[in-house]
């Protein structure tokens, strides 16, 4: 299986659809990435379950 996979999410600031590259080498991740459209910092939480299903949560930086 490929270690990275592209996922589309909606930016919590500008509402635009952006692409994130999800690393499958770690099942639980939390990091901040700037929106590629509006440049605001987005909190990204990734949970990859036993069946390799990706669960993403994106929020404002201060939430």
C-alpha positions as CSV (number, residue, x, y, z in Angstrom):
1,X,0.0,0.0,0.0
2,X,1.1,3.5,-0.7
3,X,2.4,5.3,2.4
4,X,0.6,8.6,1.5
5,X,-2.9,9.2,0.2
6,X,-4.6,12.5,-1.0
7,X,-7.8,13.5,0.8
8,X,-10.0,16.5,0.1
9,X,-11.3,18.6,3.0
10,X,-13.1,21.9,3.3
11,X,-11.1,24.7,4.9
12,X,-12.8,25.9,8.1
13,X,-11.9,29.5,7.3
14,X,-12.6,30.1,3.6
15,X,-14.7,27.1,2.8
16,X,-12.6,26.1,-0.2
17,X,-11.9,22.4,-0.9
18,X,-8.2,21.7,-0.4
19,X,-6.1,18.5,-0.8
20,X,-4.1,17.0,2.1
21,X,-1.5,14.3,1.8
22,X,-2.2,11.8,4.6
23,X,0.7,9.7,5.8
24,X,-0.4,6.1,6.6
25,X,2.7,5.2,8.5
26,X,1.2,6.6,11.8
27,X,-2.4,5.7,12.7
28,X,-3.0,8.8,14.9
29,X,-1.7,12.2,13.9
30,X,-2.3,15.8,14.9
31,X,-0.6,18.7,13.2
32,X,-1.1,22.3,11.8
33,X,-1.0,23.0,8.1
34,X,-1.8,26.3,6.3
35,X,-4.7,26.4,3.9
36,X,-3.3,26.5,0.3
37,X,-6.0,29.0,-0.6
38,X,-6.3,31.5,2.3
39,X,-3.1,30.6,4.2
40,X,-4.8,30.4,7.6
41,X,-3.5,27.7,10.0
42,X,-5.7,24.6,10.2
43,X,-5.6,22.1,13.0
44,X,-5.7,18.6,11.4
45,X,-6.4,15.5,13.4
46,X,-6.1,12.1,11.5
47,X,-7.2,8.8,12.8
48,X,-6.7,5.7,10.6
49,X,-8.6,2.7,11.9
50,X,-7.9,-1.0,11.7
51,X,-9.6,-1.2,8.2
52,X,-7.4,1.6,6.9
53,X,-10.3,4.0,6.9
54,X,-9.2,7.6,7.3
55,X,-11.1,9.9,9.7
56,X,-10.2,13.6,9.4
57,X,-11.1,16.5,11.6
58,X,-10.2,20.0,10.5
59,X,-10.7,23.0,12.8
60,X,-9.7,26.6,13.3
61,X,-6.3,27.0,15.0
62,X,-7.8,28.3,18.2
63,X,-10.4,25.5,18.7
